[in-house]
Amino acid sequence: MRPPPNVLDAPSSCGRNDPEAQSAYNHIMMMPNNTPLFDLDAYCARIRYTGECAPTTAVLEELHLAHATHIPFENLDILLGKPIRLDLTRLQAKLIRGHRGGYCFEQNTLFAAALERVGFRVTRLAARVRAGATHVLPRTHMLLQVEAEGRSWLADVGFGGDGLLKPLPFVAGPECRQYGWTYRLAKENDWWVLQSRGAEGWQDLYAFTLEPQYDVDFEMANHYTSTYPDSVFVKTLTVQLPTPEGRHILRGRELATIRGQEATKCIIENEDALLRVLAEVFGLNFPPDTRFRWSADL
């Protein structure tokens, strides 16, 4: 749901022109319909974005890159026995004020709210992940279609280490280079397919249609993804963070750093070392007695 007109008409400078007024306006309050406002200043600070906030293509690209490289993709709450909540109030508390990360439903719900607060028109979509799949999977990935200056863009800050750093033009065919990685969109009848090019050629990442999805759709998918015993997010730990220079991917106890076609890997030997990696590589800080539990440990 987009904010009502008076919200969109409010100052959207991320606090640069009139910090006091903007901060007061952006402070999280409850509207009469119990819909929380979005704290744009806090979001921009979290992703270290200091540019303007206007619904332009340039701002969309900058916000996408800043979000993707500062909020890690992770499933750690699941492994702590905590539920994944998708309401905006708790998402802001976790990912912004709590300096945590999240997986696709959390990441792209937060990003959609930020984009709508700036003034972009956003459509929420759902995809079937194909990367690494040996059979057809349910639609358990969230992505966004964003309109900017008369063009449509695929935006997705929630696909982890293999995902986009910047939005992709919603056009089938053209290759788009994003630092050391190359992407394109392909069409298969009514399906759109996001692909990335690797050493062995083009690989499908996920496939989707343009049918708009609603909060209830993602609540169902989120429940399945975070509780189903055979879900990869229940079975193992994963934390991922892309940067323009490389990608850090932690799966289980193996940490990989990927730069172009080269990868360095190391095994994390114990829980204390795991907590150090989370803090030093991904900026995720937990108390020293924190222990994550996944099926590999059972």
Secondary structure, 3 states (H helix, E strand, C coil): CCCCHHHHCCCCCCCCCCHHHHHHHHCCCECCCCCECCCHHHHHHHCCCCCCCCCCHHHHHHHHHHHHHHCCEECHHHHCCCCCCCCHHHHHHHHHHCCCCECHHHHHHHHHHHHHHHCCEEEEEEEEECCCCCCCCCEEEEEEEEEECCEEEEECCCCHHHCCCCCEECCECCCEEECCEEEEEEEECCEEEEEEEECCEEEEEEEECCCCCCHHHHHHHHHHHHHCCCCHHHHCCEEEEECCCCEEEEECCEEEEEECCEEEEEECCCHHHHHHHHHHHHCCCCCCCCCCCCHHHC
